[in-house]
């Protein structure tokens, strides 16, 4: 976290955070990194097997530096394929987006 918050390069982190977006924000992690949280409007995790009765949740999302976040054209969940109970989250940038600042 210290390394990422101390440089000015555009930064994008995406993955399965094993926490909800709200939990990550409450932890202060995005603020410490000076990044914006980008979450899809749909759930990304649909429990299966012994956890099949649990409610769907959002565990897969992105953190982006403000310059990159401004260039986001679309953020969506792909239902075409998935890995286990997860659905891939797709981030698309605008072709015309300038990246002059972090």
C-alpha positions in Angstrom: 0.0 0.0 0.0 2.8 2.4 0.9 4.5 1.9 -2.5 1.3 2.4 -4.5 0.3 5.6 -2.6 3.7 7.2 -3.1 4.0 7.1 -6.9 2.1 9.0 -9.6 1.7 6.2 -12.2 -1.8 5.1 -13.3 -2.7 2.1 -11.3 -5.4 -0.6 -11.6 -6.0 -3.4 -9.2 -8.7 -5.9 -10.0 -9.7 -9.2 -8.4 -11.6 -11.3 -5.9 -11.2 -9.3 -2.7 -13.1 -11.8 -0.5 -14.8 -8.8 1.0 -17.7 -6.6 -0.1 -17.0 -3.1 -1.6 -18.4 -1.6 1.6 -16.1 -3.6 3.8 -13.1 -2.6 1.7 -14.1 1.1 1.9 -14.7 0.8 5.6 -11.1 -0.6 6.0 -9.7 2.7 4.6 -7.7 0.8 2.0 -8.8 2.7 -1.1 -8.2 6.1 0.6 -4.8 5.0 1.8 -3.9 4.1 -1.8 -5.6 7.3 -3.2 -7.7 5.1 -5.5 -11.4 4.9 -6.4 -13.4 1.7 -6.0 -15.2 0.6 -9.2 -17.9 -2.0 -8.6 -20.4 -3.5 -11.0 -24.1 -3.1 -10.5 -24.7 -6.8 -10.4 -23.5 -9.5 -8.1 -20.3 -11.4 -9.0 -20.4 -14.3 -6.6 -23.2 -16.9 -6.6 -22.6 -19.5 -3.8 -22.8 -23.1 -4.7 -22.4 -26.5 -3.0 -22.7 -26.4 0.8 -23.0 -22.6 0.7 -25.8 -22.7 -2.0 -28.3 -21.1 0.3 -26.2 -18.0 1.0 -27.2 -14.8 -0.8 -25.3 -13.7 -3.9 -22.7 -11.0 -3.3 -20.1 -8.7 -4.9 -16.6 -9.8 -4.3 -15.0 -9.1 -7.7 -14.3 -5.5 -8.5 -11.5 -2.9 -9.2 -9.5 -0.1 -7.6 -8.3 2.5 -9.9 -6.2 5.7 -9.7 -8.4 8.7 -10.4 -7.0 9.3 -13.9 -7.9 5.7 -14.9 -11.2 5.8 -13.2 -12.2 8.8 -15.3 -11.6 6.8 -18.5 -13.9 3.9 -17.6 -16.6 3.5 -20.3 -18.3 0.4 -19.0 -18.0 -2.0 -16.0 -20.1 -5.1 -16.2 -20.4 -8.7 -15.1 -20.0 -11.4 -17.8 -22.5 -14.2 -17.6 -20.9 -16.1 -20.5 -18.5 -18.0 -18.4 -17.4 -18.2 -14.8 -14.8 -19.7 -12.6 -16.5 -21.7 -9.8 -19.1 -19.5 -8.1 -17.6 -16.3 -9.5 -18.6 -14.3 -12.6 -15.8 -12.3 -14.4 -16.0 -8.5 -14.1 -15.1 -6.7 -17.3 -13.8 -3.1 -17.3 -13.7 -1.2 -20.6 -12.0 2.1 -21.2 -13.1 4.8 -23.6 -10.8 5.1 -26.7 -10.9 8.9 -26.4 -10.0 9.0 -22.8 -6.8 11.1 -22.1 -4.5 9.9 -19.3 -2.7 13.0 -18.3 -2.9 12.5 -14.6 -2.9 9.6 -12.2 
